[in-house]
Amino acid sequence: QLQLVESGGGLVQPGGSLRLSCAASGFTLDYYAIGWFRQAPGKEREGVSCISSSKGSTNYADSVKGRFTISRDNAKNTVYLQMNSLKPEDTAVYYCAAGFHITTAQAICVGPAYDYWGQGTQVTVSS
């Protein structure tokens, strides 16, 4: 059974850090493009950071460049999103997703391109 499970969310003060994890079961993450997306209340879902399946190219939203880092741990079949210098506007539910049909070498971060989604983890940045 295919499964993506996000963890690592929580409440953090502005300027703090969190590391989100996306653990897969039923398939090997390394073979597929993986994306992190987020949705805040009343806002549309947006791509945060994505990593391609082949050469591991990465893509970041302008709003998180220099603060967030996406990475893979193939041995643990897990993708991480390290989030530093968090801001209140980063508050959202964060989802990871797998793109089983994305074959581009360059990472793309478009939601409809991704086939399988986790349940999400809440990140709240507040003092």
N, C-alpha and C positions, 0 to 999 in steps of 0.2 A: 504494500500500500504506500502510495506516494504521500510524503508529508514534509512540510516546511514549518519549523517552529522557531519563532523569534523569542528572544529573551534579552534581559539587560536594561530594559526601560525603568523609569522611576522618576522621582522628584529630585531636581538638582538646582542649586542656586546659579544665577547668571555668572558666567565665567568658568563654571565647572565643566567636568567631563563625564562622559558615559561611553561604554562600549557595548554596542548591540551585537548579538549573535544570531545567525540564521543557520540552524542545523537541519540537515536533510536526511531523510530516510526513504528507502525504496528506490533511490537513484543516486548517481554520483554527480555531485555539484560541479566538479571540475570540467565535465563535458559540456556544460551549458552556460549561457549568459545568465548572470544573476544581477538583480537590481534591488536597490532600496528606494522605496517611495514613502511619502508621508501625506497625511490628510489632516488638516486642522478643522475645527468646527466651522461650518459655514463656508469653507473654501474647497476648491477642487483639489483632487489628488495631484501631486507633483513628483517628478523624478528627482531624487536626491543624489544618488550615485549608483553607477552601474559598472560591471566588469565583464569583459567579453570572455568567451569560452576558450579561445585559441591562445593568443599571445598575452592574454590578461591585460589588454588595454583598459583604461579606466576613463570615466566620464563623471563630471561633477556639475551640479547646478551652480550658477554664479554665486548664489547666496551662501553656499557652504565651502567654496574653494578656499583652500588654505587653513580650514578648520576641521574638515572631516576627511577621513581616509578609509577607503574600502580595501579589504584584503581577503585572501583565501588561506585556509589551512586544509590542504587536501587530505592529510592524515586523519583529521577530525571531521572531514566532510562538512565543513562549516565556513561560512563567509561572515566577516565582521565589518562593522561600521564604527570606527573610532571617532567620537565626536568631542572636540575640544572647544574651548571658548564659547560655550553655549549661550544663546540669547533667548529671551522670552519668545521671540518669533519662531524659534525652533520647536515650540510646543506643538505636538501633533501625535497621532497614532502612526507609528512607523511599521511598514510592511516590507517583507522581502518577497521576491518573486523570481521564478525560473522561466527562462525563455527557451523552450525546447526546439523552436524552429528558427531561432536567430542564428545566422551563420556568418554574419559579417565579422571581420577581424577587428573592426573598430567598435567599441562599446556604444550601444545606443540605449537611451533612457526614456523610451516612450512606452507608457503603460500598456496600451493595447497589443504591443508586440510580445508581451509576457503571458504565458499560458497558465501558470500555477502559482497560487498566492498563499502565503501564510495568514494567520489570524490577526497578526499585529501585536505591537507592544506600545504602551503609552509612555511618552516622554513629556514631562512637564518641567519647564524652566521658570522658576519663580523664586523670589526672595520672601 
